[in-house]
Amino acid sequence: MALESNQRLFGGIVDGIKDFFGIHSPSKLFANLGGFMAEGLGEGFGDEMKDVSKSMQNAIPSDFDFGYERHGFGFQRSTDAGV
């Protein structure tokens, strides 16, 4: 008897909350929330990948000194090349 009374009490509370928030199907509500979580995860992952990409590009040397300088139409060995 006490169990039934508690079930009715809490069932009424849950039903009242669902009605207040306009929730007709909790599974659909949580499926929708899960979709938002997945979108947020994708956004965060994409933002981090941009930083990773920048770091990788900055780590690649772009200034190469082979010890030659351009003179006119040809190349001449640099005097300060250290090679």
Distance bins in CASP14 RR format, pairs under 12 A and 6 or more apart:
PFRMAT RR
TARGET T0000
AUTHOR 0000-0000-0000
RMODE 2
METHOD distances of the structure
MODEL  1
1 7 0 0 0 0 0 1 0 0 0 0 0
1 8 0 0 0 0 0 1 0 0 0 0 0
2 8 0 0 0 0 0 1 0 0 0 0 0
2 9 0 0 0 0 0 1 0 0 0 0 0
3 9 0 0 0 0 0 1 0 0 0 0 0
3 10 0 0 0 0 0 1 0 0 0 0 0
4 10 0 0 0 0 0 1 0 0 0 0 0
4 11 0 0 0 0 0 1 0 0 0 0 0
5 11 0 0 0 0 0 1 0 0 0 0 0
5 12 0 0 0 0 0 1 0 0 0 0 0
6 12 0 0 0 0 0 1 0 0 0 0 0
6 13 0 0 0 0 0 1 0 0 0 0 0
7 13 0 0 0 0 0 1 0 0 0 0 0
7 14 0 0 0 0 0 1 0 0 0 0 0
7 15 0 0 0 0 0 1 0 0 0 0 0
8 14 0 0 0 0 0 1 0 0 0 0 0
8 15 0 0 0 0 0 1 0 0 0 0 0
9 15 0 0 0 0 0 1 0 0 0 0 0
9 16 0 0 0 0 0 1 0 0 0 0 0
10 16 0 0 0 0 0 1 0 0 0 0 0
10 17 0 0 0 0 0 1 0 0 0 0 0
11 17 0 0 0 0 1 0 0 0 0 0 0
11 18 0 0 0 0 1 0 0 0 0 0 0
11 19 0 0 0 0 0 1 0 0 0 0 0
12 18 0 0 0 0 1 0 0 0 0 0 0
12 19 0 0 0 0 1 0 0 0 0 0 0
12 20 0 0 0 0 0 1 0 0 0 0 0
13 19 0 0 0 0 0 1 0 0 0 0 0
13 20 0 0 0 0 0 1 0 0 0 0 0
14 20 0 0 0 0 0 1 0 0 0 0 0
14 21 0 0 0 0 0 1 0 0 0 0 0
14 23 0 0 0 0 1 0 0 0 0 0 0
14 26 0 0 0 0 1 0 0 0 0 0 0
15 21 0 0 0 0 0 1 0 0 0 0 0
15 22 0 0 0 0 0 1 0 0 0 0 0
15 23 0 0 0 0 1 0 0 0 0 0 0
15 24 0 0 0 0 0 1 0 0 0 0 0
15 26 0 0 0 0 0 1 0 0 0 0 0
16 22 0 0 0 0 1 0 0 0 0 0 0
16 23 0 0 0 0 1 0 0 0 0 0 0
17 23 1 0 0 1 0 0 0 0 0 0 0
17 26 0 0 0 0 0 1 0 0 0 0 0
17 29 0 0 0 0 0 1 0 0 0 0 0
18 24 1 0 0 1 0 0 0 0 0 0 0
18 25 0 0 0 0 1 0 0 0 0 0 0
18 26 1 0 0 1 0 0 0 0 0 0 0
18 28 0 0 0 0 0 1 0 0 0 0 0
18 29 0 0 0 0 1 0 0 0 0 0 0
21 29 0 0 0 0 1 0 0 0 0 0 0
22 28 0 0 0 0 0 1 0 0 0 0 0
22 29 0 0 0 0 1 0 0 0 0 0 0
23 29 1 0 1 0 0 0 0 0 0 0 0
23 30 0 0 0 0 1 0 0 0 0 0 0
23 32 0 0 0 0 0 1 0 0 0 0 0
23 33 0 0 0 0 0 1 0 0 0 0 0
25 31 0 0 0 0 1 0 0 0 0 0 0
25 32 0 0 0 0 1 0 0 0 0 0 0
26 32 0 0 0 0 0 1 0 0 0 0 0
26 33 0 0 0 0 0 1 0 0 0 0 0
27 33 0 0 0 0 0 1 0 0 0 0 0
27 34 0 0 0 0 0 1 0 0 0 0 0
28 34 0 0 0 0 0 1 0 0 0 0 0
28 35 0 0 0 0 0 1 0 0 0 0 0
29 35 0 0 0 0 0 1 0 0 0 0 0
29 36 0 0 0 0 0 1 0 0 0 0 0
30 36 0 0 0 0 0 1 0 0 0 0 0
30 37 0 0 0 0 1 0 0 0 0 0 0
31 37 0 0 0 0 0 1 0 0 0 0 0
31 38 0 0 0 0 0 1 0 0 0 0 0
32 38 0 0 0 0 0 1 0 0 0 0 0
32 39 0 0 0 0 0 1 0 0 0 0 0
33 39 0 0 0 0 0 1 0 0 0 0 0
33 40 0 0 0 0 0 1 0 0 0 0 0
34 40 0 0 0 0 1 0 0 0 0 0 0
34 41 0 0 0 0 1 0 0 0 0 0 0
35 41 0 0 0 0 1 0 0 0 0 0 0
35 42 0 0 0 0 0 1 0 0 0 0 0
35 43 0 0 0 0 0 1 0 0 0 0 0
36 42 0 0 0 0 0 1 0 0 0 0 0
36 43 0 0 0 0 0 1 0 0 0 0 0
37 43 0 0 0 0 0 1 0 0 0 0 0
37 44 0 0 0 0 0 1 0 0 0 0 0
38 44 0 0 0 0 0 1 0 0 0 0 0
38 45 0 0 0 0 0 1 0 0 0 0 0
39 45 0 0 0 0 0 1 0 0 0 0 0
39 46 0 0 0 0 0 1 0 0 0 0 0
40 46 0 0 0 0 1 0 0 0 0 0 0
40 47 0 0 0 0 1 0 0 0 0 0 0
40 48 0 0 0 0 0 1 0 0 0 0 0
41 47 0 0 0 0 0 1 0 0 0 0 0
41 48 0 0 0 0 0 1 0 0 0 0 0
42 48 0 0 0 0 1 0 0 0 0 0 0
42 49 0 0 0 0 1 0 0 0 0 0 0
43 49 0 0 0 0 0 1 0 0 0 0 0
43 50 0 0 0 0 0 1 0 0 0 0 0
44 50 0 0 0 0 1 0 0 0 0 0 0
44 51 0 0 0 0 0 1 0 0 0 0 0
44 52 0 0 0 0 0 1 0 0 0 0 0
45 51 0 0 0 0 0 1 0 0 0 0 0
45 52 0 0 0 0 0 1 0 0 0 0 0
46 52 0 0 0 0 1 0 0 0 0 0 0
46 53 0 0 0 0 1 0 0 0 0 0 0
47 53 0 0 0 0 0 1 0 0 0 0 0
47 54 0 0 0 0 0 1 0 0 0 0 0
48 54 0 0 0 0 0 1 0 0 0 0 0
48 55 0 0 0 0 0 1 0 0 0 0 0
49 55 0 0 0 0 0 1 0 0 0 0 0
49 56 0 0 0 0 0 1 0 0 0 0 0
50 56 0 0 0 0 0 1 0 0 0 0 0
50 57 0 0 0 0 0 1 0 0 0 0 0
51 57 0 0 0 0 0 1 0 0 0 0 0
51 58 0 0 0 0 0 1 0 0 0 0 0
52 58 0 0 0 0 0 1 0 0 0 0 0
52 59 0 0 0 0 0 1 0 0 0 0 0
53 59 0 0 0 0 0 1 0 0 0 0 0
53 60 0 0 0 0 0 1 0 0 0 0 0
54 60 0 0 0 0 0 1 0 0 0 0 0
64 81 0 0 0 0 0 1 0 0 0 0 0
64 83 0 0 0 0 0 1 0 0 0 0 0
65 77 0 0 0 0 0 1 0 0 0 0 0
65 78 1 0 0 1 0 0 0 0 0 0 0
65 80 0 0 0 0 1 0 0 0 0 0 0
65 81 1 0 0 1 0 0 0 0 0 0 0
65 82 0 0 0 0 1 0 0 0 0 0 0
65 83 0 0 0 0 1 0 0 0 0 0 0
66 75 0 0 0 0 1 0 0 0 0 0 0
66 76 0 0 0 0 0 1 0 0 0 0 0
66 77 0 0 0 0 1 0 0 0 0 0 0
66 78 0 0 0 0 1 0 0 0 0 0 0
66 81 1 0 0 1 0 0 0 0 0 0 0
66 82 0 0 0 0 0 1 0 0 0 0 0
66 83 1 0 0 1 0 0 0 0 0 0 0
67 75 0 0 0 0 1 0 0 0 0 0 0
67 76 0 0 0 0 1 0 0 0 0 0 0
67 77 1 0 0 1 0 0 0 0 0 0 0
67 78 1 0 1 0 0 0 0 0 0 0 0
67 79 0 0 0 0 1 0 0 0 0 0 0
67 80 0 0 0 0 1 0 0 0 0 0 0
67 81 1 1 0 0 0 0 0 0 0 0 0
67 82 1 0 0 1 0 0 0 0 0 0 0
67 83 1 0 1 0 0 0 0 0 0 0 0
68 74 0 0 0 0 1 0 0 0 0 0 0
68 75 1 0 1 0 0 0 0 0 0 0 0
68 76 1 0 0 1 0 0 0 0 0 0 0
68 77 1 0 1 0 0 0 0 0 0 0 0
68 78 1 0 0 1 0 0 0 0 0 0 0
68 79 0 0 0 0 0 1 0 0 0 0 0
68 80 0 0 0 0 0 1 0 0 0 0 0
68 81 1 0 0 1 0 0 0 0 0 0 0
68 82 0 0 0 0 0 1 0 0 0 0 0
68 83 0 0 0 0 1 0 0 0 0 0 0
69 75 1 0 0 1 0 0 0 0 0 0 0
69 76 1 0 1 0 0 0 0 0 0 0 0
69 77 1 0 0 1 0 0 0 0 0 0 0
69 78 1 0 1 0 0 0 0 0 0 0 0
69 79 0 0 0 0 1 0 0 0 0 0 0
69 80 0 0 0 0 1 0 0 0 0 0 0
69 81 0 0 0 0 1 0 0 0 0 0 0
70 76 0 0 0 0 1 0 0 0 0 0 0
70 77 0 0 0 0 0 1 0 0 0 0 0
70 78 0 0 0 0 0 1 0 0 0 0 0
71 77 0 0 0 0 0 1 0 0 0 0 0
71 78 0 0 0 0 0 1 0 0 0 0 0
75 81 0 0 0 0 0 1 0 0 0 0 0
77 83 0 0 0 0 1 0 0 0 0 0 0
END
